[in-house]
Amino acid sequence: MARQVGKLSAVTVNKTKAKGLYADGGNLYLQITESGSKSWLFRYMVDGKTRYMGLGAVNSLSLSDARIKAAECRKLLTEGKDPIGIRQENQVKTRLEAAKTKTFKECAESYIDAHKTSWSNEKHAQQWTNTLKTYAYPTIGVLPVQEVDVNLVMSILEPIWQTKTETADRVRGRIEAVLDWATTREYRSGDNPARWRGRLENLLPARSKIRRVVHHPALPYSEMNKFVENVRKQEGLAALALELTILTATRTSETIKAKWQEFDLKEKIWVIPAERIKTRKEHRIPLSDAAMKILHKLEQIKCSEYVFYSKNGKPLSNMAMLQLLKRMNIKNITVHGFRSSFRDWAAEQTNYPRELAEGSLSHALGDKVEAAYRRSDLFEKRRQIMRDWARYCEMPQPNKDKNKVLNIRS
């Protein structure tokens, strides 16, 4: 016996108010919620499980139209197809069609906007924009993101891979990230043409085979005493900032954006909050007597929340210390290189364990297992190493003692 269909009438649909499911037949139901809203449902079984597929609200889909949709769903079921699965596939196709008007540049801008608050500093977002604007946008910026393929990515990377390898790899990584974002948002489908492993590694030589990594130029630690002595002869906040940077082995941004609230001068501790640290983990720095001397001097002229400030009360420019080096006619080192000077000194002139020196630089431990078990930041031991580093920076170093290892208790 054929199933009865057409049980409901337009009048019944309009007048019925009570919450419940009302069968029209042929798997079609009128659903009325507790709030009184009305909609159409197609109820069916797949693999022994009941599924409900919404067809639309009553005020936008008439009874006759709902019956037509239900008939289409029943036809799919007779063909062995899941109506909900088919609708989802169609929705993906629709999004991909719409994505033909979503350009790579639009996706990149959306990606940057979504992630910039999680990046370690404001400059990072600008660097993303600048590199993509310079290298990627001229080739693929106005193209639909779905159309970006391996050949287009290669046309961006090949001209700079040999001569600007580090920049080229950054561009590649950023294109890859944008395309992954676009795929997740269903603006494109398929493999990522900018992915290195299994894709571009077959087309481009590895960075390591082009040239070795260039490290930040650093001052030999044996020359530190003479250099610090020279810095102390310079005038201005930049000189004090540079000396504190050396004594605390911090990064440029960590020093110039330091606020007085981060310092406990009584306990001789500087606590840099996690949001200002590259590893996103709070970093406590024990302050040596030499570092405290600088801070006491600055405390007497304090007129900003920042320890090192410009005329408008904002942090000192990130170029201030580099400009100081230029005025001192120092052309072969960088401010970041002083961290390398400290690390080399700790490795070659002391018996301090590696993790102590790495902790002083706020480096994350490379071994994840080791990092998981080492919960302490070794603060008291780091107080001793920073005290010895400050003493070394002030102590004249005769050539004959250049390679002598300090006999320091661990």
Buried (B, 14 or more C-beta within 10 A) or exposed (E): EEEEBEEBEEEEBEEEEEEEEBBBBBBBBBBBEEEEEBBBBBBBEEEEEEBEBEBBEBEEBBBEEBBEBBBEBBEBBEEEBBBBEBBEEEEEEEBBEEBEEBBBBBBBBBBBEEBBEEEEBEEBBEBBBEBBEEBBBEBBBEBBBBEBBBEBBBEBBEEBBEEBBEBBBBBBBBBBBBBBBBBEBBBBEEEBBBBBEEBBEEBBEEBEEBEEEEEEEBBEBBEBBEBBEEBEEBEEBBBBBBBBBBBBBBBBBBBBBBBBEBBEEEEBBBEBEEEBBBEEEBBBBBBBEBBBBBBEEBEEEEEBEBBBBBEEEEBBEBEBBBEBBEEBEBEEBBBBBBBBBBBBBBEEBBEBBEBBBBBBBBBBBEEEEEEEEEEEBBEEBBBBBBBBBBEBBBEEBEEEEEEEEBEEEE
